[in-house]
Amino acid sequence: MVGNGERERQRIETVGAQTAGAKTGGGGREPRADRGFYTTCRRLLDMILSDVDVLRRLEGGDLRIEPLADRDLQIQPASVDLRLGTDFLEFQRTNIPCIHPNSEQEVGEYVTETEVEEGEEFVLHPNDFVLGTTIERVAIPDDLIAHVEGRSSLGRLAIVIHATAGLCDPGFRGKITLELSNLGTAPVALTPGMRVSQLTFTELSSPAERPYGPKRGSKYQDQSGPQASRIQGDSEFGGRQGRLDEHVDRSGTTDRSSTMDQSGTTNGSEADR
């Protein structure tokens, strides 16, 4: 069965090919003046997945979001709602003059872990900033990129879901860390298990050659809860980000055989963490 997205892709490819062929006499490169049209056609191919396409990719197994408690509720027309987990990292008031991002010790001393018991709430006060996490773990295939968005109902309460980290790169696996802040004037109670964010998926023009993961020295692969900054792992601070990991075989391939069990736990090698 061909979905709406695939039919649109085929239509655009056909139109682009026919136009290019007509303007070049049936072969050869299109004239420079016509390359803009061809580029526009290619950009139209990079589309946001609809609910039909999301379901197809989930059923195919290359896109994973687990556990989905209620597919009918969580899968929206062009996005997937994710629920708030129980773990939070709170940022403490500190007397140090500043935090040096390249100091793991300073970053670690600046945050404390909080776990909310079942049935309780986490109250986010005005001007507060905390890191939260989703219940769901995701695995993004190499030909998709996911965008983390807030739900409009929470936005109307002045709750922001992410500050800058709005992307899940191709190849990413793990729970999603949420950058929660309250821009309003009243405290807002957040309940673990509530739908708090949503993901949209965009298909790339071609699969990523070096997706997120051990090959890139990616810092947050397989994270299982809110993760404080690991910016000290960046190459400009002497870290290994972007370098070939010694556990990756020399052919350039990485182990993508890890799976998730029904509880949402990622089963992968320790080298991937």
Protein Blocks (a to p, Z undefined) as FASTA:
>chain_A
ZZfklmmmmmmmmmmmmmmmmmnoopajddfklmmmmmmmmmmmmccddfklmmmmmmno
maccdddfblmlmmcfkbccddddfbdcdddddfbfbdcfklmklmmmmpccddddehia
cdddehiacddddfbdcdddfkbccdddddfklmmnopafbfklmcccehiacddddddd
dfbfbdcdddehiafbdcdddddfbdcfbdcdjknopakgoiabdcddfklmpmklopae
hiacfkbcfkopacfkbccdfkopacddfklZZ
